[in-house]
Amino acid sequence: MSMLSHPIHDFHYKQTDLYCEGVRISSIVKKVGTPLYIYSHNTLVEHYLKIVEAFKAVDPIICFAMKANSNLAVLKALVNNGAGFDIVSGGELQKARMVKADMSRVVYASVGKTDQEIMDAIKAGILLFNVESQPELKNIDRIAGKMKKNVQVALRINPDIDSPTHDKINTGSLKKKFGIDLATARSIFLNQKSYKRLHINGIHIHIGSQITKGEPFVTAIKKTLSFIDALEASGVKVEYFDIGGGLGIFYKDENPQTAHEYASKVLPLIKGRKFRLIMEPGRFIVGNAGVFVTKKLYTKDNGVKKFMIVDAGMNDLVRPSMYDAYHEIIPLKASAAKKITCDVVGPICESGDVFAHDRDVADIQDGEYLALLSTGAYGYAMSSNYNVRGRSAEVMVKGNKWAVVQDREVFKDLIRGSHIPEFVT
Ligand SMILES: Cc1ncc(COP(=O)(O)O)c(C=O)c1O
């Protein structure tokens, strides 16, 4: 199955041309060039609303995990529909403020928050810190004391669960750096009086990403609920349970659970509980809402293998190199052109700069375009300037309208702040 035949998406062929909502993608490419990320406003919002709808019985606080895509237009579109944010840095906090997020819907995780980041988040009045270690807890208490503020805290516990996903996005086991083990977390809750400025009243878990089935979530939530039960039996009041993100999406041949299937597994587990549910979906909301367009430069055949060389590299989209991720690759102009079996590669000086291995792709002419699908999450957000390449532009489409929502970086952007000192000249 192709992503194009997936239930919610706004990318489709009209005759031979690939469209995003009502706009022919090649007409955007003509003006903006490549490499280029294109987001569908409708697909983005629809995915967010799917979660709202599926969980409406408990009215959770839905905190979009900004790390998946922090484009300001994406963030604003979600805020307009009531989303909060899961942030992990001072930069993300600033972006949340720029789009006028409701700070009572912002939670802050990360295993290494700096003093400045903690101060700024306290000043901003976020809902709570998701705290990942005891030293961090002490530090937040110290800073809150200096600022004469009281601060709400959830402990990110590590439920020690191995999720069936790529090792690099598996976060719920004690072999990983995330969260606090259960015994330590329990002793913190029971001794919370020693943290003068903290109100420790939440539990947070996030077991990993691109998890397509409900079972790992159910296992982690059940384990956490038993932990909460034991705490409550000892007199601790848990007011927030943040179940993190991690919902998987369609890339190739997955059959990921829908928001409703996910809700039908989670809601019965938390029925009758007094805590407020918090969720942190990232990929689920934005992953299928984006495509990445690149231009074919030429094909090279070394007698053993064919390589289709494109103008985008692993600096623009690192997921295939970093996680062996699969992205469907289709031409902007569907033609009767035959397919060619090749590696689709970028210009970066790394053997790992490969978007697809031994893939059958449309044998398009040099100068024509390909779209890599399901690239809205962890695409632009993870891009870099490796090989002194400016990051690509981003465009958002809504109906028949479109706009550049992030300019392409030019050389001037790349050397801003660089200096050659006198002793080197
Ligand atoms: C704490 C936390 N919450 C939420 C997410 C979002 O995960 P996903 O994009 O898989 O929903 C992540 C991703 O790494 C995370 O670390």
The ligand as an SDF file (V2000), in Angstrom:
LIG
                    3D

 16 16  0  0  0  0  0  0  0  0999 V2000
    9.5420   12.7810   26.0590 C   0  0  0  0  0  0  0  0  0  0  0  0
    9.0360   12.6160   24.6720 C   0  0  0  0  0  0  0  0  0  0  0  0
    7.7250   12.8270   24.4420 N   0  0  0  0  0  0  0  0  0  0  0  0
    7.2020   12.7170   23.2030 C   0  0  0  0  0  0  0  0  0  0  0  0
    7.9960   12.3530   22.1180 C   0  0  0  0  0  0  0  0  0  0  0  0
    7.3510   12.2410   20.7760 C   0  0  0  0  0  0  0  0  0  0  0  0
    7.4250   10.9950   20.2470 O   0  0  0  0  0  0  0  0  0  0  0  0
    6.6360   10.6470   18.9190 P   0  0  0  0  0  0  0  0  0  0  0  0
    7.0580   11.6360   17.8920 O   0  0  0  0  0  0  0  0  0  0  0  0
    7.0560    9.2800   18.5990 O   0  0  0  0  0  0  0  0  0  0  0  0
    5.1860   10.7620   19.2300 O   0  0  0  0  0  0  0  0  0  0  0  0
    9.3490   12.1020   22.3100 C   0  0  0  0  0  0  0  0  0  0  0  0
   10.1980   11.6810   21.1900 C   0  0  0  0  0  0  0  0  0  0  0  0
   11.3280   11.3630   21.2640 O   0  0  0  0  0  0  0  0  0  0  0  0
    9.8830   12.2470   23.6170 C   0  0  0  0  0  0  0  0  0  0  0  0
   11.1720   12.0330   23.8640 O   0  0  0  0  0  0  0  0  0  0  0  0
  1  2  1  0
  2  3  1  0
  2 15  2  0
  3  4  2  0
  4  5  1  0
  5  6  1  0
  5 12  2  0
  6  7  1  0
  7  8  1  0
  8  9  2  0
  8 10  1  0
  8 11  1  0
 12 13  1  0
 12 15  1  0
 13 14  2  0
 15 16  1  0
M  END
$$$$
